Amino acid sequence: MAEKKFEKALEKLEEIVKKMEGGDMSLDESLAAFEEGIKLSRFCADRLDEAERKVNILLREDDKLQVRPFGERDGDDKEPEDIA
């Protein structure tokens, strides 16, 4: 459900950008579209941040929880971030 809302918000944001780039909007219409675009942009950024947090993998090593970004394999040069 959240993914559908994200996709709809992103589509609406793209529509607003195209409309504003057209240059055929009045000042009041432009301001209203800009305000809506900012809200949609913040919503999308929040959903992306949430998704990034979910993608992090929790590992238990030496009785400490560690976070490693998704896709990072054992033996990679980067050290996981301690959270314990």
Secondary structure, DSSP 8 states (H G I E B T S, - for coil): -HHHHHHHHHHHHHHHHHHHHHT---HHHHHHHHHHHHHHHHHHHHHHHHHHHHHSEEEEETTEEEEE-TT--TT-SS--EE--
